[in-house]
Amino acid sequence: MADPGVLRAAAASAAAGCVVAGVVAVTVAVVAGPGPGLTGYVSEAGVTDSGYAGAYRIGVFALAAALLLLAAALPPALRAAAGLLVAGAAGTALSGAVTCSTGCPLPPFEAATVADLVHGGASIAATAAVVFAMLALLLSPAAGRSLRRVAGIGAALALPLSAAIGLAMLTVGRGGLVGVLERLLLTVAAAWGLATAAVLGPGRRQPPSAAGPAPTVRA
């Protein structure tokens, strides 16, 4: 039977690969696609009439897989963070499966379709779950120093960005401010995922409190 630690390390390595692949695919779709650049949402690269919608969805599904793999890579003592990552993966996959209409309109300044609301709600919920997973790791002594340090940096950057995006969406709506803030938040989330995968990957030992109880040695 395979060592659980080896399996978790393999999951972390696979998560890192999925993060890189997902970020590259989404970036290509956003930069090369017909979207409005920094004044629009990243999701606009996935609208039906975009020639890069396929690349965008592949990237989003790769990022969803990365979150699932990160959840699998976490030690058993970190169930709360793992559960939040699974929820984030589900929201990310739903946001990729449900395409928003042109412009990805959202209230209160634009009239939105049901698909727009599902897509936007899933995206927001997924991002929130990832940020809460950072906080769960930061506040868990069982996470160990390295994981907590990475989570602390991620949360310190993600929390103010999330608050600023929420406030901007309610006060000014879609535009350059929200577009730039959204991209910064997604960059932070991706960087945190990659750094967390590196900490959990092969060659990195977790403290006994995180890896589980030490085996009993009998004479």
FIKE-295349 format. One line per field, with one value per residue (C-alpha): residue number from 0; x, y negated, z negated. Coordinates in steps of 0.1 Angstrom, whole numbers, plus 5000, padded with zeros to 4 digits. Last residue first. Layout:
BEGIN
k	c(NUM / ...)
u	c(X / ...)
v	c(Y / ...)
w	c(Z / ...)
//
This chain:
BEGIN
k	c(218 / 217 / 216 / 215 / 214 / 213 / 212 / 211 / 210 / 209 / 208 / 207 / 206 / 205 / 204 / 203 / 202 / 201 / 200 / 199 / 198 / 197 / 196 / 195 / 194 / 193 / 192 / 191 / 190 / 189 / 188 / 187 / 186 / 185 / 184 / 183 / 182 / 181 / 180 / 179 / 178 / 177 / 176 / 175 / 174 / 173 / 172 / 171 / 170 / 169 / 168 / 167 / 166 / 165 / 164 / 163 / 162 / 161 / 160 / 159 / 158 / 157 / 156 / 155 / 154 / 153 / 152 / 151 / 150 / 149 / 148 / 147 / 146 / 145 / 144 / 143 / 142 / 141 / 140 / 139 / 138 / 137 / 136 / 135 / 134 / 133 / 132 / 131 / 130 / 129 / 128 / 127 / 126 / 125 / 124 / 123 / 122 / 121 / 120 / 119 / 118 / 117 / 116 / 115 / 114 / 113 / 112 / 111 / 110 / 109 / 108 / 107 / 106 / 105 / 104 / 103 / 102 / 101 / 100 / 99 / 98 / 97 / 96 / 95 / 94 / 93 / 92 / 91 / 90 / 89 / 88 / 87 / 86 / 85 / 84 / 83 / 82 / 81 / 80 / 79 / 78 / 77 / 76 / 75 / 74 / 73 / 72 / 71 / 70 / 69 / 68 / 67 / 66 / 65 / 64 / 63 / 62 / 61 / 60 / 59 / 58 / 57 / 56 / 55 / 54 / 53 / 52 / 51 / 50 / 49 / 48 / 47 / 46 / 45 / 44 / 43 / 42 / 41 / 40 / 39 / 38 / 37 / 36 / 35 / 34 / 33 / 32 / 31 / 30 / 29 / 28 / 27 / 26 / 25 / 24 / 23 / 22 / 21 / 20 / 19 / 18 / 17 / 16 / 15 / 14 / 13 / 12 / 11 / 10 / 9 / 8 / 7 / 6 / 5 / 4 / 3 / 2 / 1 / 0)
u	c(5094 / 5065 / 5068 / 5035 / 5033 / 5033 / 5000 / 4990 / 5009 / 4999 / 5009 / 5040 / 5054 / 5053 / 5083 / 5091 / 5111 / 5081 / 5055 / 5035 / 5055 / 5056 / 5018 / 5013 / 5035 / 5016 / 4982 / 4993 / 5005 / 4972 / 4952 / 4974 / 4971 / 4933 / 4932 / 4954 / 4933 / 4901 / 4916 / 4926 / 4891 / 4873 / 4891 / 4889 / 4852 / 4822 / 4803 / 4811 / 4796 / 4786 / 4813 / 4839 / 4830 / 4831 / 4864 / 4880 / 4870 / 4884 / 4917 / 4919 / 4915 / 4937 / 4970 / 4971 / 4954 / 4982 / 5010 / 4994 / 4987 / 5024 / 5035 / 5010 / 5021 / 5057 / 5052 / 5031 / 4995 / 4986 / 4986 / 4955 / 4948 / 4968 / 4955 / 4919 / 4926 / 4940 / 4910 / 4888 / 4905 / 4900 / 4863 / 4858 / 4872 / 4849 / 4819 / 4826 / 4830 / 4799 / 4778 / 4791 / 4784 / 4750 / 4740 / 4752 / 4734 / 4701 / 4705 / 4718 / 4706 / 4735 / 4742 / 4732 / 4737 / 4760 / 4767 / 4792 / 4800 / 4786 / 4766 / 4780 / 4790 / 4781 / 4806 / 4836 / 4818 / 4805 / 4841 / 4853 / 4825 / 4832 / 4869 / 4863 / 4840 / 4868 / 4893 / 4870 / 4868 / 4906 / 4909 / 4885 / 4901 / 4936 / 4945 / 4943 / 4974 / 4968 / 4976 / 4940 / 4928 / 4956 / 4945 / 4909 / 4921 / 4944 / 4915 / 4894 / 4924 / 4925 / 4888 / 4893 / 4921 / 4902 / 4873 / 4895 / 4911 / 4876 / 4864 / 4893 / 4874 / 4850 / 4814 / 4803 / 4817 / 4848 / 4872 / 4845 / 4853 / 4884 / 4861 / 4863 / 4882 / 4916 / 4912 / 4878 / 4876 / 4883 / 4907 / 4945 / 4951 / 4922 / 4924 / 4962 / 4960 / 4933 / 4954 / 4986 / 4970 / 4953 / 4985 / 5005 / 4979 / 4974 / 5012 / 5013 / 4983 / 5001 / 5030 / 5008 / 4989 / 5023 / 5032 / 4999 / 5004 / 5040 / 5026 / 4999 / 5026 / 5014 / 5000)
v	c(5038 / 5019 / 4986 / 4967 / 4947 / 4909 / 4892 / 4872 / 4853 / 4820 / 4825 / 4845 / 4815 / 4818 / 4828 / 4812 / 4834 / 4840 / 4812 / 4797 / 4765 / 4762 / 4768 / 4740 / 4717 / 4726 / 4721 / 4688 / 4675 / 4685 / 4667 / 4636 / 4634 / 4638 / 4609 / 4587 / 4595 / 4586 / 4553 / 4543 / 4551 / 4535 / 4502 / 4503 / 4507 / 4527 / 4512 / 4479 / 4483 / 4519 / 4534 / 4511 / 4521 / 4558 / 4553 / 4533 / 4559 / 4587 / 4568 / 4561 / 4598 / 4612 / 4595 / 4603 / 4636 / 4647 / 4636 / 4654 / 4685 / 4687 / 4683 / 4708 / 4734 / 4729 / 4728 / 4759 / 4765 / 4781 / 4746 / 4738 / 4700 / 4694 / 4726 / 4716 / 4681 / 4693 / 4716 / 4686 / 4669 / 4700 / 4702 / 4665 / 4670 / 4699 / 4681 / 4650 / 4672 / 4692 / 4661 / 4645 / 4676 / 4683 / 4646 / 4643 / 4675 / 4662 / 4631 / 4598 / 4562 / 4539 / 4513 / 4533 / 4560 / 4580 / 4580 / 4606 / 4582 / 4606 / 4633 / 4655 / 4691 / 4718 / 4747 / 4726 / 4709 / 4743 / 4757 / 4727 / 4731 / 4768 / 4762 / 4735 / 4759 / 4786 / 4759 / 4750 / 4787 / 4790 / 4759 / 4774 / 4809 / 4797 / 4826 / 4850 / 4835 / 4813 / 4829 / 4839 / 4804 / 4792 / 4817 / 4804 / 4768 / 4777 / 4795 / 4763 / 4744 / 4769 / 4765 / 4727 / 4731 / 4755 / 4730 / 4701 / 4721 / 4731 / 4695 / 4683 / 4675 / 4655 / 4657 / 4680 / 4658 / 4672 / 4643 / 4621 / 4641 / 4620 / 4590 / 4558 / 4525 / 4542 / 4555 / 4552 / 4588 / 4600 / 4628 / 4627 / 4613 / 4629 / 4663 / 4665 / 4656 / 4682 / 4709 / 4699 / 4696 / 4730 / 4748 / 4733 / 4741 / 4776 / 4783 / 4771 / 4793 / 4823 / 4817 / 4813 / 4846 / 4864 / 4850 / 4862 / 4897 / 4899 / 4889 / 4915 / 4942 / 4966 / 5000)
w	c(4783 / 4798 / 4816 / 4820 / 4852 / 4849 / 4849 / 4880 / 4907 / 4893 / 4857 / 4868 / 4886 / 4924 / 4944 / 4977 / 5001 / 5025 / 5025 / 4997 / 4995 / 5033 / 5035 / 5011 / 5032 / 5063 / 5047 / 5031 / 5065 / 5081 / 5054 / 5055 / 5093 / 5090 / 5066 / 5089 / 5119 / 5100 / 5088 / 5123 / 5138 / 5109 / 5113 / 5151 / 5153 / 5142 / 5113 / 5095 / 5060 / 5055 / 5077 / 5062 / 5026 / 5035 / 5053 / 5025 / 4999 / 5020 / 5025 / 4988 / 4979 / 5007 / 4998 / 4961 / 4968 / 4992 / 4969 / 4939 / 4960 / 4971 / 4935 / 4922 / 4946 / 4937 / 4899 / 4895 / 4905 / 4871 / 4855 / 4876 / 4878 / 4910 / 4926 / 4920 / 4932 / 4965 / 4969 / 4963 / 4993 / 5014 / 5004 / 5012 / 5047 / 5053 / 5040 / 5062 / 5093 / 5086 / 5080 / 5112 / 5133 / 5117 / 5120 / 5156 / 5165 / 5150 / 5171 / 5158 / 5162 / 5153 / 5125 / 5094 / 5107 / 5129 / 5166 / 5180 / 5209 / 5235 / 5217 / 5190 / 5196 / 5171 / 5172 / 5162 / 5133 / 5122 / 5122 / 5101 / 5076 / 5072 / 5068 / 5042 / 5022 / 5024 / 5012 / 4983 / 4973 / 4974 / 4952 / 4926 / 4928 / 4919 / 4895 / 4924 / 4941 / 4972 / 5005 / 5013 / 5008 / 5031 / 5057 / 5056 / 5059 / 5088 / 5105 / 5104 / 5118 / 5147 / 5152 / 5155 / 5180 / 5202 / 5200 / 5212 / 5239 / 5253 / 5251 / 5272 / 5303 / 5282 / 5294 / 5265 / 5237 / 5220 / 5223 / 5206 / 5174 / 5168 / 5162 / 5182 / 5182 / 5182 / 5217 / 5234 / 5246 / 5281 / 5270 / 5272 / 5237 / 5219 / 5236 / 5233 / 5197 / 5190 / 5207 / 5189 / 5155 / 5159 / 5170 / 5142 / 5115 / 5130 / 5127 / 5091 / 5083 / 5098 / 5075 / 5045 / 5054 / 5056 / 5022 / 5008 / 5023 / 5009 / 4974 / 4977 / 4983 / 5010 / 5000)
//
